[in-house]
Amino acid sequence: MRVSSFDRYAGWLSILAGVTGIGYAVAFVVLNDARLSAVFLTLAPLLAVAGLVAIFERVREIDSGYATLALALGAFGSLAAATHGAYDLANVLNPPAGLDAVKELPFATDPRGFGTFGLTGIALALLSTLARRTPKIPGWVGPLGLVLGLFLVITWLARLIVLDATSLLVLGPALVSGLLSPVFFLLLGVWLLGWRR
């Protein structure tokens, strides 16, 4: 199979999205480095958009309405996540007066991860459902994307309902999402680049 220039581009960006997703998890959970996690949170969702477009290109003939809706939600969710990361980075680099009081409020553009988790999860679930109906996409994309989408939505709902971010009800789904997302985008990138047997 010949790999198009966009597939190469989307493949490399998907791999970078997976790598930065791992970087975000390490910076946020292991290193507890706010600056580094903000950088990765800004970059990872922007890099992931090209992979979503590559899936969209292959599923839009199945149902263009759902495919377009999924791409719009995914693009908006990625932009909200990147904006959240940029906001965090701006506050880490130049902390405003009274930042501690503001930290308790939800970020207005991405309240409790509405775009980051909720909209992105719905987008992945829609694209993955369509992906299961075409031979143009490998069989793993549908189930893995659906599970990832489901856990992203659960993460948003848990964060919305349970205000304690350290609760297992929030950390459990967030951990699953944080592990599955880099795997999904790394595999997608490898496939788009044509690194198959």
N, C-alpha and C positions, 0 to 999 in steps of 0.2 A: 504494500500500500504506500502510495506517495504521500509524503507529509507536506502540507501547504505551509506557506510562510507564516500565516496566522496561527496554525497549529503549533509550529515551532515556538513562536512568540508566547502563546498561551501556555505551552508546555513548560517553558523555562519560568514564566511568571508563577505558574501553579507550584512548581518545585520550590521557588523562592517563598511562596506563600506558606508552604508546608514547613520550610526551614524557619521562617520568621515566627510561625505559630509555635514551633518547639521552643524557639528563643523566648517568646512571650511567656510560655508556661514556666520555663526555667527561671526567667527574671522575676516573674510575679510570685511563684510559689517557693522556689528553692533559695534564690538570692535575695528576695524581698527588696529588689532594686526598683524604686518607683520611676526613675528616669529611663532606665533600660526597658522596663515593661511598657512605658508610654510610647517609646520609639517603636517597639515591635507591634503594639496595638495600632499605631498609626499606619504602619507599612503593610502588615499581613492582609487586612481586608481589601486594601487597594490592589494588591498583587493578585488576590483571588478572583477579582471580577473577570479577568480574561478567561479563566477556566470556566466560569459560569456561562460566558458568551459562547465558548466552544461547545458546551453541552447544548445550549439553546439552539445553535446552528444545526445540530443534528436531530433535535426533537420538534422543531417548529412545524415541520410538515405533518406531524401526528395530530397536533392541535395547536394552531398558532395563537389562539386566544390565551390558553393556559400557559403556553411557553412564554409569551410576551409578558403576561402578568408575573410569572416567576422571575423573569429577568429583571423587570422593573423593581420588584420587591427585593431581590438580591442585590441589585445595584444600590438601591436606597439604604438597605441594611448595611452594606459595606461602607458607604459614605458616612452613615451615622457612627459606625464603629471607628472609622478613621478619624472623624471629627472628635469623638470622645477621647481617642488617644492623643490627638493634637492639643485638646483642652488640658488633659492631664500633664502633658509635656510642658505646656506653657506655664502651668501652675508650679511644676517642679523647678523649672529654670528660673522663674521670677515669682515666688510666692506672694500673692496679694495679702494685704492686711486683712485679718479676720478669716483666713482660709479654713481654719478648723471648724468654724460655724457653718461655712458653706459646704464642707465635705459631707455633712449629714443630709443635705438636700440632694434629690436626684438631679442628674445632669439634664438640662432642659431639652437638648437635642436628641438625647438617647436615654430617656428615663428608665432606670433599672435595666438597661440593656435591651430596650424594646426593638431597636433596629439591629443591634449586634447579635442578639440571640433570637428574638421573636420573628422579625421579618426575614432574616437570613434563614432561619429554620424552616419557615413556610416555603420560601423560595426553593430550598434544597429538596424539600419533600415533594413539591410540585414537579420540579425538573427530574427528580429520580423516579417518580411515578411514570412520567412520560418516557424516560430512558428505558424502563422495563419493557416498553412496547416496540423497540426498534433494535435491529441487529447491528446498527451503526455504532453502538456503544457497548463496551464490554459488560458482561452480566453482573459483575460486582458493583457497578455504579448504582444500580437501582436499590438493592438492599442496604448497602453501606450508606448511601445518601439519605435514604428514608430514616434509618436509625439515627444518623447524625442530626438530620432535621428535627426529628422527634425530641432528641435530648437537648437541642438548642432551645426549642420552644419550652420544654419543661424547665430548663435553666432560667429562662426569662420569667416564667410564672412563679417559680420558687423565689427568685430574687424580688419579684413584685409583692408577693404575699408574706414571705418571711424576711423581715428587715435585717436580721442578723446574718451578715454575709459569711460568718464562720460556722453557721449551722450546717449539720450534715445534709439537711434537706436541700440546701443550696450547693454545698460543696460536692455532693455525690454526682448530680447531673452535670455540674460544671466540669468535674474531673473527666467524666466520660466524654463530654463534648471536646474538652481540651486535648484528649488523646486521639479521638476519632478525626477531628478536623485536619490536623497535619497529615495523618495517614491518608485521608481521602485526597487531599490536594497533591501530596507526593505521588501517589499512585496515578492520579489523573495526569499529572505532568509527565510522568514516565510513559504513559500510554499515548499522550498527544505527540510526544517526541518520536514515537515509533520504536521505542526500546522494548520490543516484544520478541519472543522466541519465534 
